[in-house]
Amino acid sequence: MFWPAPAKLNLMLRVTGRRSDGYHLLQTVFQFLELADRLRFDVRSDGRISCRPAIPGVSDENNLAIMAARLLQQHCNCPLGVDIQIEKCLPMGGGLGGGSSNAATTLVVLNRLWGLNLSPSALAELGLQLGADIPIFVHGKAAWAEGVGEKLQFINPPEPWYLVLSPGCHVSTAEIFCDSQLTRDAETITIRDFSAGQRANTCQNLVASRYPEVSRALSWLSQFAEGRLTGTGACVFAEFESRQQAEDALGQIPADMTGFVSRGMNRSPLYMKLEKFNGAWPSG
């Protein structure tokens, strides 16, 4: 049994301030994509936690799925362990939240497989210790987010088809948020403003100026629709009314770019799969 860990897009991102501890205050909108990593969990009785095969370039100490499993195990003093298998489908380091999504799927599924019965809010609070994006994946609903991204108000934006491009570079989130040129005092807006079309990402111009690959991908997308950056990137996206329109554009991408088409979803594919069982929870 494999469980989805979906991608997310930031449909809007504004950096509105900075806390005394250095964390930035944000306004953003999260929406899920159909495209997802796939995780399998085989429960162990000896308490050991492993991920095999290992993800290339990611050590166990930096694997958010393993970190989430260990955190949940310690929090609940659970004697059980797990072998985790991750099939990567999402580009790494592109701002699509793959690692955070892996962690959230691990928390949600192990909470059931280990019989821990923690609430989604409790799981989200645990996940926040590992990353600000994890709570949105734990709750599994599209949301308006504030604070450092953990204060959520669930919303239902349109669910278009997206063409997502991976420019082939890695953008360091820490580098962007430390950059002296980053706008940190963007005017706050409301959900109504977002719905009326205010969907700017205040990191986009900075990232595009620092990474020519991102600038080029945005420019290429602009011939079809408005290109936007998700998070701090590097992935960029544009929305289309139909899958065919998005696929037609994808078929024209330059040879040195990669991309995919996926539908926007206001309900996480993880929870859609969970709900199919109607209480008849599978054994693994």
BELQUI-V334465 format. One record per residue. N is the residue number from 0. PHI is phi in radians with two decimals (NA if undefined). NEAR is the number of other C-alpha atoms within 12 Angstrom. D_LAST is the distance of its C-alpha to the last C-alpha in Angstrom with 1 decimal. Layout:
n=(N N)
phi=(PHI PHI)
near=(NEAR NEAR)
d_last=(D_LAST D_LAST)
This chain:
n=(0 1 2 3 4 5 6 7 8 9 10 11 12 13 14 15 16 17 18 19 20 21 22 23 24 25 26 27 28 29 30 31 32 33 34 35 36 37 38 39 40 41 42 43 44 45 46 47 48 49 50 51 52 53 54 55 56 57 58 59 60 61 62 63 64 65 66 67 68 69 70 71 72 73 74 75 76 77 78 79 80 81 82 83 84 85 86 87 88 89 90 91 92 93 94 95 96 97 98 99 100 101 102 103 104 105 106 107 108 109 110 111 112 113 114 115 116 117 118 119 120 121 122 123 124 125 126 127 128 129 130 131 132 133 134 135 136 137 138 139 140 141 142 143 144 145 146 147 148 149 150 151 152 153 154 155 156 157 158 159 160 161 162 163 164 165 166 167 168 169 170 171 172 173 174 175 176 177 178 179 180 181 182 183 184 185 186 187 188 189 190 191 192 193 194 195 196 197 198 199 200 201 202 203 204 205 206 207 208 209 210 211 212 213 214 215 216 217 218 219 220 221 222 223 224 225 226 227 228 229 230 231 232 233 234 235 236 237 238 239 240 241 242 243 244 245 246 247 248 249 250 251 252 253 254 255 256 257 258 259 260 261 262 263 264 265 266 267 268 269 270 271 272 273 274 275 276 277 278 279 280 281 282 283)
phi=(NA -1.82 -2.07 -1.30 -2.16 -1.31 -1.32 -2.28 -2.07 -1.61 -1.30 -2.77 -2.63 -2.25 -1.65 -1.84 3.04 -2.52 -1.40 -1.13 -1.51 1.69 -1.23 -1.57 -1.58 -2.28 -2.20 -2.70 -2.19 -1.78 -2.41 -1.56 -2.03 -1.12 -1.11 -2.63 -1.20 -2.18 -2.11 -2.07 -2.22 -1.98 -1.19 -2.00 -1.65 -1.68 1.46 -1.34 -2.17 -2.51 -2.26 -2.40 -1.23 -1.16 -1.39 -0.95 1.44 -2.17 -1.33 -1.01 -1.19 -1.93 -1.48 -1.15 -1.15 -1.13 -1.06 -1.16 -1.08 -1.14 -1.12 -1.13 -1.05 -1.20 -1.07 -1.77 0.90 -1.50 -1.41 -1.46 -2.19 -2.84 -1.77 -1.90 -2.06 -2.08 -1.74 -1.39 -2.06 -1.64 -1.11 -1.49 1.23 -1.87 1.52 -1.67 1.38 -1.00 -1.12 -1.13 -1.17 -1.01 -1.11 -1.16 -1.06 -1.06 -1.09 -1.16 -1.29 -1.17 -0.97 -1.51 -1.12 -1.52 1.15 -1.57 1.09 -1.33 -1.32 -0.96 -1.12 -1.17 -1.14 -1.12 -1.12 -1.09 -1.05 -1.07 -1.15 -1.78 -3.12 -1.20 -1.49 -1.12 -0.97 -1.12 -1.25 -1.15 -1.29 1.28 -2.31 -0.98 -2.68 -1.47 -2.22 -2.35 1.23 -1.65 1.97 -1.75 -1.58 -1.95 -2.25 -1.26 -2.38 -2.31 -1.23 -0.99 -2.05 -1.37 -1.61 -2.07 -1.80 -1.97 -1.94 -1.88 -1.21 1.56 -2.31 -1.93 -1.75 -1.41 -1.03 -1.05 -1.11 -1.15 -1.28 -1.66 -1.18 -1.15 -1.53 -1.21 -1.27 -1.97 -2.27 -1.06 -1.14 -1.22 -2.20 -1.98 -1.04 -1.09 -1.05 -1.05 -1.10 -1.44 2.11 -1.44 -2.25 -1.23 -1.97 -1.25 -1.58 -1.09 -1.11 -1.12 -1.09 -1.10 -1.28 -1.57 -2.23 -1.00 -1.11 -1.18 -1.04 -1.18 -1.13 -1.11 -1.13 -1.13 -1.09 -1.11 -1.30 -1.93 -2.89 -1.12 -1.53 -2.35 -1.59 -1.71 1.05 -1.74 1.43 -1.57 -1.18 -2.19 -2.62 -2.49 -1.83 -2.36 -1.27 -2.36 -1.09 -1.08 -1.07 -1.16 -1.15 -1.07 -1.18 -1.01 -1.15 -1.90 -1.16 -1.05 -1.09 -1.62 -1.98 -2.16 -2.89 -2.70 -1.96 -2.67 -1.45 -1.25 -2.39 -1.52 -2.15 -1.07 -0.98 -1.06 -1.28 -1.11 -1.25 -1.01 -1.20 -1.13 -1.46 0.86 1.59 -1.51 -1.22 -1.21 -1.47 -2.84)
near=(19 27 35 40 46 49 52 52 48 43 45 39 39 41 35 27 25 21 15 8 9 13 20 30 30 38 41 45 42 48 44 45 42 33 34 38 37 31 39 31 38 30 29 20 15 13 21 20 34 31 34 23 18 21 26 15 12 19 17 22 18 19 31 36 48 40 31 44 46 35 29 41 30 18 21 22 15 27 22 26 29 36 29 41 29 38 26 26 23 36 32 31 27 35 37 44 43 39 43 41 51 53 48 52 52 52 53 43 43 42 34 26 30 31 21 24 19 24 17 27 23 23 38 37 29 35 39 28 23 30 30 32 46 45 40 49 52 45 37 41 33 35 38 36 34 31 24 30 33 34 27 31 24 23 24 22 26 21 26 28 31 46 46 47 46 38 38 26 29 25 35 21 23 16 19 30 27 18 17 11 18 29 27 29 19 21 19 26 26 21 26 14 16 26 18 12 15 22 29 30 35 37 41 36 24 29 38 30 19 25 27 20 27 37 30 29 38 37 24 28 35 19 15 25 23 24 33 41 44 44 42 41 48 42 48 50 50 41 35 29 20 20 21 19 22 30 25 17 30 31 18 21 27 17 11 15 25 26 33 34 32 36 36 39 33 34 34 36 36 39 28 20 25 24 15 13 13 11 11 12 17 19 18 21)
d_last=(6.0 8.6 10.0 13.8 16.0 19.3 22.8 25.5 29.3 31.9 34.3 36.9 37.4 40.3 41.0 43.2 43.8 42.9 42.1 44.0 41.0 41.1 38.1 39.0 39.0 37.6 37.5 34.8 32.9 29.2 27.8 24.5 24.4 22.3 22.0 18.9 17.2 13.6 11.0 7.8 6.3 6.1 7.4 11.0 13.5 16.5 16.2 16.5 15.3 15.7 15.5 16.2 18.0 20.1 21.3 25.0 27.3 24.9 24.9 22.1 24.6 24.7 21.1 20.3 16.5 17.2 20.0 17.9 15.3 18.4 20.2 17.6 17.3 21.1 21.8 19.9 20.8 17.2 17.2 13.5 12.8 10.4 10.9 11.1 12.1 14.4 16.2 19.4 21.1 23.2 26.4 26.4 29.1 30.2 29.8 26.7 24.6 21.9 21.5 21.6 19.1 16.6 17.3 16.9 13.6 12.5 14.3 13.1 9.3 9.7 12.3 9.9 7.1 10.4 12.3 15.1 16.4 18.4 20.2 20.1 23.5 22.6 19.7 22.3 24.9 22.7 22.0 25.7 26.4 24.9 26.2 28.1 26.0 22.7 23.5 24.1 20.6 19.2 21.4 20.7 24.3 27.3 29.7 33.1 32.7 35.4 35.9 34.0 31.6 29.9 32.1 30.6 32.1 30.0 31.9 31.7 33.6 34.1 31.3 33.2 32.2 32.4 33.5 32.2 34.0 33.2 36.6 35.6 36.4 34.6 36.0 35.8 35.1 36.9 39.9 40.2 40.0 42.6 44.9 48.3 48.5 45.4 46.4 45.3 47.3 46.2 47.3 44.6 43.9 42.4 39.7 42.6 44.0 40.7 40.6 44.2 43.5 43.5 40.6 42.0 40.1 42.6 41.0 41.5 45.2 44.7 41.8 43.6 46.7 44.9 42.8 44.8 41.7 40.4 43.9 44.1 40.8 41.9 45.3 43.8 41.6 44.7 46.2 43.6 42.6 42.5 40.5 38.6 36.8 33.4 33.4 35.5 34.3 34.7 33.1 35.4 35.0 37.0 36.3 37.3 37.8 36.1 33.6 36.5 38.6 36.0 35.3 39.1 39.4 36.5 38.4 41.3 39.8 41.7 40.5 39.8 37.4 33.8 32.2 29.9 30.1 27.6 27.9 28.1 25.7 26.3 22.8 19.9 17.8 14.7 16.0 17.1 13.6 12.4 15.6 15.1 12.8 15.8 14.2 12.0 8.7 5.7 3.8 0.0)
